[in-house]
Amino acid sequence: MEVGSLITTSNNILNLKIGYTTKVKNIPEGILINTVELYENSGGKLSRAAGTSSIIIKRFNKKYSLIKLSSKEYRLISNECYATIGSISNYKNNIKKKTKASESRFKGIRPRVRGLAMNPVDHPHGGRTKGGMHWRTFSGKLAYNYNN
């Protein structure tokens, strides 16, 4: 599916094409699907990111279907839930590297500075000698498998 693709809803089993949205019970096993509902009439929740898709593995007693998600997780979904046939386009989205810091800043991600790189007055872990203090967790316990 790409931008501008036609999406239609159909219950006709014989006329299934990529981009058609129908109930899971009407889709044969082994076909790639996306935008799967978790519960009936809840709206698509699963397999909506770029390049993702799910696949129907098996049907159970005409009420549930076993679906394998793109994260290799298996889910039991009701056969009355809707799903769209096909996979989402732009599958190379996760390969793109950020080349400048401003690409992250435009998305609202601010830079992070490690406590070790700070001065002792700015952070307990700061300074070249660390001030004689071992690194600690947020709860105050010693970090990196140190026993108290």
mmCIF file of the C-alpha atoms, coordinates in Angstrom:
data_MODEL
# 
_entry.id   MODEL 
# 
loop_
_atom_site.group_PDB 
_atom_site.id 
_atom_site.type_symbol 
_atom_site.label_atom_id 
_atom_site.label_alt_id 
_atom_site.label_comp_id 
_atom_site.label_asym_id 
_atom_site.label_entity_id 
_atom_site.label_seq_id 
_atom_site.pdbx_PDB_ins_code 
_atom_site.Cartn_x 
_atom_site.Cartn_y 
_atom_site.Cartn_z 
_atom_site.occupancy 
_atom_site.B_iso_or_equiv 
_atom_site.pdbx_formal_charge 
_atom_site.auth_seq_id 
_atom_site.auth_comp_id 
_atom_site.auth_asym_id 
_atom_site.auth_atom_id 
_atom_site.pdbx_PDB_model_num 
ATOM 1   C CA . MET A 1 1   ? 0.000   0.000   0.000  1.00 0.00 ? 1   MET A CA 1 
ATOM 2   C CA . GLU A 1 2   ? 1.214   3.481   -0.830 1.00 0.00 ? 2   GLU A CA 1 
ATOM 3   C CA . VAL A 1 3   ? -0.039  7.030   -0.619 1.00 0.00 ? 3   VAL A CA 1 
ATOM 4   C CA . GLY A 1 4   ? -3.100  7.368   -2.822 1.00 0.00 ? 4   GLY A CA 1 
ATOM 5   C CA . SER A 1 5   ? -3.991  3.641   -2.771 1.00 0.00 ? 5   SER A CA 1 
ATOM 6   C CA . LEU A 1 6   ? -7.703  2.835   -2.895 1.00 0.00 ? 6   LEU A CA 1 
ATOM 7   C CA . ILE A 1 7   ? -8.976  1.052   0.235  1.00 0.00 ? 7   ILE A CA 1 
ATOM 8   C CA . THR A 1 8   ? -12.352 -0.678  0.025  1.00 0.00 ? 8   THR A CA 1 
ATOM 9   C CA . THR A 1 9   ? -14.382 -2.828  2.402  1.00 0.00 ? 9   THR A CA 1 
ATOM 10  C CA . SER A 1 10  ? -15.715 -6.100  1.032  1.00 0.00 ? 10  SER A CA 1 
ATOM 11  C CA . ASN A 1 11  ? -17.196 -9.345  2.347  1.00 0.00 ? 11  ASN A CA 1 
ATOM 12  C CA . ASN A 1 12  ? -16.881 -11.090 -1.021 1.00 0.00 ? 12  ASN A CA 1 
ATOM 13  C CA . ILE A 1 13  ? -14.287 -13.852 -0.623 1.00 0.00 ? 13  ILE A CA 1 
ATOM 14  C CA . LEU A 1 14  ? -13.748 -14.228 -4.367 1.00 0.00 ? 14  LEU A CA 1 
ATOM 15  C CA . ASN A 1 15  ? -12.869 -10.577 -4.983 1.00 0.00 ? 15  ASN A CA 1 
ATOM 16  C CA . LEU A 1 16  ? -10.006 -9.967  -2.523 1.00 0.00 ? 16  LEU A CA 1 
ATOM 17  C CA . LYS A 1 17  ? -7.259  -7.604  -3.681 1.00 0.00 ? 17  LYS A CA 1 
ATOM 18  C CA . ILE A 1 18  ? -4.436  -5.680  -2.024 1.00 0.00 ? 18  ILE A CA 1 
ATOM 19  C CA . GLY A 1 19  ? -5.884  -2.740  -0.128 1.00 0.00 ? 19  GLY A CA 1 
ATOM 20  C CA . TYR A 1 20  ? -9.271  -4.346  0.586  1.00 0.00 ? 20  TYR A CA 1 
ATOM 21  C CA . THR A 1 21  ? -10.448 -4.299  4.189  1.00 0.00 ? 21  THR A CA 1 
ATOM 22  C CA . THR A 1 22  ? -12.557 -7.212  5.381  1.00 0.00 ? 22  THR A CA 1 
ATOM 23  C CA . LYS A 1 23  ? -13.103 -9.446  8.398  1.00 0.00 ? 23  LYS A CA 1 
ATOM 24  C CA . VAL A 1 24  ? -10.359 -11.896 9.304  1.00 0.00 ? 24  VAL A CA 1 
ATOM 25  C CA . LYS A 1 25  ? -12.701 -14.853 8.698  1.00 0.00 ? 25  LYS A CA 1 
ATOM 26  C CA . ASN A 1 26  ? -12.928 -13.880 4.997  1.00 0.00 ? 26  ASN A CA 1 
ATOM 27  C CA . ILE A 1 27  ? -9.147  -13.769 4.481  1.00 0.00 ? 27  ILE A CA 1 
ATOM 28  C CA . PRO A 1 28  ? -7.420  -17.073 3.601  1.00 0.00 ? 28  PRO A CA 1 
ATOM 29  C CA . GLU A 1 29  ? -4.498  -18.363 5.650  1.00 0.00 ? 29  GLU A CA 1 
ATOM 30  C CA . GLY A 1 30  ? -0.994  -17.382 4.582  1.00 0.00 ? 30  GLY A CA 1 
ATOM 31  C CA . ILE A 1 31  ? -1.862  -13.932 3.201  1.00 0.00 ? 31  ILE A CA 1 
ATOM 32  C CA . LEU A 1 32  ? -0.076  -10.783 4.439  1.00 0.00 ? 32  LEU A CA 1 
ATOM 33  C CA . ILE A 1 33  ? -2.354  -8.362  6.291  1.00 0.00 ? 33  ILE A CA 1 
ATOM 34  C CA . ASN A 1 34  ? -1.939  -5.026  8.073  1.00 0.00 ? 34  ASN A CA 1 
ATOM 35  C CA . THR A 1 35  ? -3.926  -2.615  10.265 1.00 0.00 ? 35  THR A CA 1 
ATOM 36  C CA . VAL A 1 36  ? -5.450  -5.444  12.323 1.00 0.00 ? 36  VAL A CA 1 
ATOM 37  C CA . GLU A 1 37  ? -8.010  -4.761  15.050 1.00 0.00 ? 37  GLU A CA 1 
ATOM 38  C CA . LEU A 1 38  ? -7.427  -6.198  18.518 1.00 0.00 ? 38  LEU A CA 1 
ATOM 39  C CA . TYR A 1 39  ? -11.133 -6.229  19.387 1.00 0.00 ? 39  TYR A CA 1 
ATOM 40  C CA . GLU A 1 40  ? -14.230 -5.921  17.239 1.00 0.00 ? 40  GLU A CA 1 
ATOM 41  C CA . ASN A 1 41  ? -14.896 -2.364  15.994 1.00 0.00 ? 41  ASN A CA 1 
ATOM 42  C CA . SER A 1 42  ? -11.921 -0.932  17.919 1.00 0.00 ? 42  SER A CA 1 
ATOM 43  C CA . GLY A 1 43  ? -10.041 0.356   14.865 1.00 0.00 ? 43  GLY A CA 1 
ATOM 44  C CA . GLY A 1 44  ? -6.760  -0.958  13.503 1.00 0.00 ? 44  GLY A CA 1 
ATOM 45  C CA . LYS A 1 45  ? -4.060  -1.270  16.169 1.00 0.00 ? 45  LYS A CA 1 
ATOM 46  C CA . LEU A 1 46  ? -1.513  -3.838  14.915 1.00 0.00 ? 46  LEU A CA 1 
ATOM 47  C CA . SER A 1 47  ? 0.946   -3.721  11.982 1.00 0.00 ? 47  SER A CA 1 
ATOM 48  C CA . ARG A 1 48  ? 0.587   -0.065  11.072 1.00 0.00 ? 48  ARG A CA 1 
ATOM 49  C CA . ALA A 1 49  ? 4.235   1.063   10.924 1.00 0.00 ? 49  ALA A CA 1 
ATOM 50  C CA . ALA A 1 50  ? 6.252   1.424   7.724  1.00 0.00 ? 50  ALA A CA 1 
ATOM 51  C CA . GLY A 1 51  ? 7.194   -1.903  6.146  1.00 0.00 ? 51  GLY A CA 1 
ATOM 52  C CA . THR A 1 52  ? 5.272   -4.084  8.618  1.00 0.00 ? 52  THR A CA 1 
ATOM 53  C CA . SER A 1 53  ? 2.739   -6.821  8.002  1.00 0.00 ? 53  SER A CA 1 
ATOM 54  C CA . SER A 1 54  ? 1.169   -9.772  9.787  1.00 0.00 ? 54  SER A CA 1 
ATOM 55  C CA . ILE A 1 55  ? 0.217   -13.209 8.513  1.00 0.00 ? 55  ILE A CA 1 
ATOM 56  C CA . ILE A 1 56  ? -2.687  -15.500 9.368  1.00 0.00 ? 56  ILE A CA 1 
ATOM 57  C CA . ILE A 1 57  ? -1.216  -18.819 10.532 1.00 0.00 ? 57  ILE A CA 1 
ATOM 58  C CA . LYS A 1 58  ? -4.179  -20.942 11.658 1.00 0.00 ? 58  LYS A CA 1 
ATOM 59  C CA . ARG A 1 59  ? -7.889  -20.831 12.507 1.00 0.00 ? 59  ARG A CA 1 
ATOM 60  C CA . PHE A 1 60  ? -9.356  -22.148 15.764 1.00 0.00 ? 60  PHE A CA 1 
ATOM 61  C CA . ASN A 1 61  ? -12.996 -23.373 16.059 1.00 0.00 ? 61  ASN A CA 1 
ATOM 62  C CA . LYS A 1 62  ? -14.409 -20.690 13.707 1.00 0.00 ? 62  LYS A CA 1 
ATOM 63  C CA . LYS A 1 63  ? -14.057 -18.026 16.421 1.00 0.00 ? 63  LYS A CA 1 
ATOM 64  C CA . TYR A 1 64  ? -10.350 -17.125 16.607 1.00 0.00 ? 64  TYR A CA 1 
ATOM 65  C CA . SER A 1 65  ? -7.383  -16.946 14.258 1.00 0.00 ? 65  SER A CA 1 
ATOM 66  C CA . LEU A 1 66  ? -3.699  -17.174 15.132 1.00 0.00 ? 66  LEU A CA 1 
ATOM 67  C CA . ILE A 1 67  ? -1.802  -14.241 13.661 1.00 0.00 ? 67  ILE A CA 1 
ATOM 68  C CA . LYS A 1 68  ? 1.977   -13.857 13.534 1.00 0.00 ? 68  LYS A CA 1 
ATOM 69  C CA . LEU A 1 69  ? 3.009   -10.205 13.864 1.00 0.00 ? 69  LEU A CA 1 
ATOM 70  C CA . SER A 1 70  ? 6.109   -8.692  12.282 1.00 0.00 ? 70  SER A CA 1 
ATOM 71  C CA . SER A 1 71  ? 7.740   -8.717  15.744 1.00 0.00 ? 71  SER A CA 1 
ATOM 72  C CA . LYS A 1 72  ? 7.516   -12.572 15.667 1.00 0.00 ? 72  LYS A CA 1 
ATOM 73  C CA . GLU A 1 73  ? 4.821   -12.437 18.359 1.00 0.00 ? 73  GLU A CA 1 
ATOM 74  C CA . TYR A 1 74  ? 1.752   -14.658 17.994 1.00 0.00 ? 74  TYR A CA 1 
ATOM 75  C CA . ARG A 1 75  ? -1.722  -13.304 18.831 1.00 0.00 ? 75  ARG A CA 1 
ATOM 76  C CA . LEU A 1 76  ? -5.196  -14.847 18.909 1.00 0.00 ? 76  LEU A CA 1 
ATOM 77  C CA . ILE A 1 77  ? -7.556  -12.446 17.135 1.00 0.00 ? 77  ILE A CA 1 
ATOM 78  C CA . SER A 1 78  ? -11.327 -12.776 16.798 1.00 0.00 ? 78  SER A CA 1 
ATOM 79  C CA . ASN A 1 79  ? -12.541 -13.648 13.302 1.00 0.00 ? 79  ASN A CA 1 
ATOM 80  C CA . GLU A 1 80  ? -14.970 -10.702 13.487 1.00 0.00 ? 80  GLU A CA 1 
ATOM 81  C CA . CYS A 1 81  ? -12.104 -8.169  13.579 1.00 0.00 ? 81  CYS A CA 1 
ATOM 82  C CA . TYR A 1 82  ? -11.227 -6.228  10.437 1.00 0.00 ? 82  TYR A CA 1 
ATOM 83  C CA . ALA A 1 83  ? -7.869  -6.308  8.665  1.00 0.00 ? 83  ALA A CA 1 
ATOM 84  C CA . THR A 1 84  ? -6.471  -4.853  5.442  1.00 0.00 ? 84  THR A CA 1 
ATOM 85  C CA . ILE A 1 85  ? -4.867  -7.129  2.856  1.00 0.00 ? 85  ILE A CA 1 
ATOM 86  C CA . GLY A 1 86  ? -1.242  -6.369  1.911  1.00 0.00 ? 86  GLY A CA 1 
ATOM 87  C CA . SER A 1 87  ? 1.778   -4.901  3.678  1.00 0.00 ? 87  SER A CA 1 
ATOM 88  C CA . ILE A 1 88  ? 2.585   -1.264  4.439  1.00 0.00 ? 88  ILE A CA 1 
ATOM 89  C CA . SER A 1 89  ? 4.958   0.444   1.999  1.00 0.00 ? 89  SER A CA 1 
ATOM 90  C CA . ASN A 1 90  ? 8.258   2.228   2.784  1.00 0.00 ? 90  ASN A CA 1 
ATOM 91  C CA . TYR A 1 91  ? 9.912   -0.902  4.170  1.00 0.00 ? 91  TYR A CA 1 
ATOM 92  C CA . LYS A 1 92  ? 13.348  0.793   4.109  1.00 0.00 ? 92  LYS A CA 1 
ATOM 93  C CA . ASN A 1 93  ? 12.253  3.368   6.689  1.00 0.00 ? 93  ASN A CA 1 
ATOM 94  C CA . ASN A 1 94  ? 14.297  1.874   9.569  1.00 0.00 ? 94  ASN A CA 1 
ATOM 95  C CA . ILE A 1 95  ? 17.507  1.834   7.468  1.00 0.00 ? 95  ILE A CA 1 
ATOM 96  C CA . LYS A 1 96  ? 17.673  5.626   7.050  1.00 0.00 ? 96  LYS A CA 1 
ATOM 97  C CA . LYS A 1 97  ? 20.396  7.161   9.202  1.00 0.00 ? 97  LYS A CA 1 
ATOM 98  C CA . LYS A 1 98  ? 20.253  10.544  10.833 1.00 0.00 ? 98  LYS A CA 1 
ATOM 99  C CA . THR A 1 99  ? 23.077  12.632  9.413  1.00 0.00 ? 99  THR A CA 1 
ATOM 100 C CA . LYS A 1 100 ? 22.678  15.762  11.496 1.00 0.00 ? 100 LYS A CA 1 
ATOM 101 C CA . ALA A 1 101 ? 21.626  16.520  15.049 1.00 0.00 ? 101 ALA A CA 1 
ATOM 102 C CA . SER A 1 102 ? 18.925  18.836  13.735 1.00 0.00 ? 102 SER A CA 1 
ATOM 103 C CA . GLU A 1 103 ? 17.026  15.846  12.292 1.00 0.00 ? 103 GLU A CA 1 
ATOM 104 C CA . SER A 1 104 ? 16.408  14.637  15.842 1.00 0.00 ? 104 SER A CA 1 
ATOM 105 C CA . ARG A 1 105 ? 15.730  18.146  17.123 1.00 0.00 ? 105 ARG A CA 1 
ATOM 106 C CA . PHE A 1 106 ? 12.972  18.642  14.549 1.00 0.00 ? 106 PHE A CA 1 
ATOM 107 C CA . LYS A 1 107 ? 11.235  15.605  16.021 1.00 0.00 ? 107 LYS A CA 1 
ATOM 108 C CA . GLY A 1 108 ? 11.413  17.092  19.529 1.00 0.00 ? 108 GLY A CA 1 
ATOM 109 C CA . ILE A 1 109 ? 14.275  14.915  20.818 1.00 0.00 ? 109 ILE A CA 1 
ATOM 110 C CA . ARG A 1 110 ? 16.698  16.938  22.917 1.00 0.00 ? 110 ARG A CA 1 
ATOM 111 C CA . PRO A 1 111 ? 20.380  16.008  23.353 1.00 0.00 ? 111 PRO A CA 1 
ATOM 112 C CA . ARG A 1 112 ? 21.361  13.866  26.320 1.00 0.00 ? 112 ARG A CA 1 
ATOM 113 C CA . VAL A 1 113 ? 24.552  14.474  28.278 1.00 0.00 ? 113 VAL A CA 1 
ATOM 114 C CA . ARG A 1 114 ? 25.994  11.624  30.315 1.00 0.00 ? 114 ARG A CA 1 
ATOM 115 C CA . GLY A 1 115 ? 26.542  12.282  34.005 1.00 0.00 ? 115 GLY A CA 1 
ATOM 116 C CA . LEU A 1 116 ? 30.131  11.048  33.709 1.00 0.00 ? 116 LEU A CA 1 
ATOM 117 C CA . ALA A 1 117 ? 30.899  13.837  31.218 1.00 0.00 ? 117 ALA A CA 1 
ATOM 118 C CA . MET A 1 118 ? 29.740  16.551  33.666 1.00 0.00 ? 118 MET A CA 1 
ATOM 119 C CA . ASN A 1 119 ? 31.590  18.320  36.465 1.00 0.00 ? 119 ASN A CA 1 
ATOM 120 C CA . PRO A 1 120 ? 31.214  17.083  40.062 1.00 0.00 ? 120 PRO A CA 1 
ATOM 121 C CA . VAL A 1 121 ? 29.012  20.072  40.943 1.00 0.00 ? 121 VAL A CA 1 
ATOM 122 C CA . ASP A 1 122 ? 26.584  19.181  38.149 1.00 0.00 ? 122 ASP A CA 1 
ATOM 123 C CA . HIS A 1 123 ? 26.158  15.444  38.709 1.00 0.00 ? 123 HIS A CA 1 
ATOM 124 C CA . PRO A 1 124 ? 27.177  12.855  41.355 1.00 0.00 ? 124 PRO A CA 1 
ATOM 125 C CA . HIS A 1 125 ? 28.989  10.817  38.699 1.00 0.00 ? 125 HIS A CA 1 
ATOM 126 C CA . GLY A 1 126 ? 30.838  13.831  37.275 1.00 0.00 ? 126 GLY A CA 1 
ATOM 127 C CA . GLY A 1 127 ? 34.532  14.747  37.393 1.00 0.00 ? 127 GLY A CA 1 
ATOM 128 C CA . ARG A 1 128 ? 37.718  12.948  36.481 1.00 0.00 ? 128 ARG A CA 1 
ATOM 129 C CA . THR A 1 129 ? 38.052  11.194  39.827 1.00 0.00 ? 129 THR A CA 1 
ATOM 130 C CA . LYS A 1 130 ? 34.285  10.676  40.211 1.00 0.00 ? 130 LYS A CA 1 
ATOM 131 C CA . GLY A 1 131 ? 34.604  12.231  43.669 1.00 0.00 ? 131 GLY A CA 1 
ATOM 132 C CA . GLY A 1 132 ? 35.157  8.849   45.299 1.00 0.00 ? 132 GLY A CA 1 
ATOM 133 C CA . MET A 1 133 ? 31.555  7.852   44.603 1.00 0.00 ? 133 MET A CA 1 
ATOM 134 C CA . HIS A 1 134 ? 30.537  4.757   42.674 1.00 0.00 ? 134 HIS A CA 1 
ATOM 135 C CA . TRP A 1 135 ? 27.851  4.990   40.019 1.00 0.00 ? 135 TRP A CA 1 
ATOM 136 C CA . ARG A 1 136 ? 24.331  4.600   41.365 1.00 0.00 ? 136 ARG A CA 1 
ATOM 137 C CA . THR A 1 137 ? 20.893  3.789   39.991 1.00 0.00 ? 137 THR A CA 1 
ATOM 138 C CA . PHE A 1 138 ? 17.969  6.206   40.127 1.00 0.00 ? 138 PHE A CA 1 
ATOM 139 C CA . SER A 1 139 ? 16.829  4.583   43.374 1.00 0.00 ? 139 SER A CA 1 
ATOM 140 C CA . GLY A 1 140 ? 20.245  5.164   44.988 1.00 0.00 ? 140 GLY A CA 1 
ATOM 141 C CA . LYS A 1 141 ? 21.573  1.603   44.879 1.00 0.00 ? 141 LYS A CA 1 
ATOM 142 C CA . LEU A 1 142 ? 25.065  0.911   43.595 1.00 0.00 ? 142 LEU A CA 1 
ATOM 143 C CA . ALA A 1 143 ? 25.095  0.183   39.886 1.00 0.00 ? 143 ALA A CA 1 
ATOM 144 C CA . TYR A 1 144 ? 26.961  -2.381  37.791 1.00 0.00 ? 144 TYR A CA 1 
ATOM 145 C CA . ASN A 1 145 ? 26.477  -5.446  40.018 1.00 0.00 ? 145 ASN A CA 1 
ATOM 146 C CA . TYR A 1 146 ? 28.102  -4.014  43.134 1.00 0.00 ? 146 TYR A CA 1 
ATOM 147 C CA . ASN A 1 147 ? 26.875  -5.776  46.282 1.00 0.00 ? 147 ASN A CA 1 
ATOM 148 C CA . ASN A 1 148 ? 26.025  -3.665  49.343 1.00 0.00 ? 148 ASN A CA 1 
# 
